[in-house]
Amino acid sequence: MYDVDINGKILKADAEPGTPLLWVLRDTLGMTGTKYGCGIAQCGACTVLVDGQATRSCQLPIEAVEQSKITTIEAIEQDEIGRKVVEAWVAAQVPQCGYCQSGQVMAATALLKETPRPTDADISDAMSNLCRCGTYNAIAAAVRRAAA
């Protein structure tokens, strides 16, 4: 049993050691906004914030986050920057299929928390999540809009 701080609440998670945070969120806690993509921490669909840093949850064992503050897409709009990112995403009509977008929003929020006025190079470097629909231009536009 693990006590984890998720979205500002201490939750009890009954999981085997080594269970990735992604599966604890989705299967144990019923928080399905964080998506499974590749399972090897490459695509970014599973991105959450761990102590404010964009982190791929599919390869992060639950015991590694027991002392951390985790934020998922379910609570991102409670954060002022996260709310601005979501508003920019909607205004720019970023999603096509939408599957990767929760991870994209989390990565953009982490970027803007660290770099409030990112350059195009900053955006390109930070937004490394994959989008099969190819909405990269719309994603960059939404990040710039949220930063404005």
Number of C-alpha atoms within 10 A of each C-alpha: 10 16 16 20 18 20 17 11 11 13 13 14 16 12 17 13 12 12 15 20 25 25 24 20 20 15 12 14 13 10 16 15 19 27 24 22 17 12 16 12 18 15 19 31 29 31 30 31 24 19 14 18 18 24 21 26 27 26 18 17 18 23 18 12 18 14 11 14 17 23 23 22 24 14 15 22 15 12 12 11 20 22 17 21 26 23 16 22 23 12 12 16 13 19 19 13 11 13 18 24 28 24 31 30 27 29 27 28 29 24 24 22 16 12 13 15 16 17 11 13 9 13 21 13 10 17 22 14 20 18 21 12 12 11 18 17 10 15 25 19 18 25 28 20 16 23 20 11
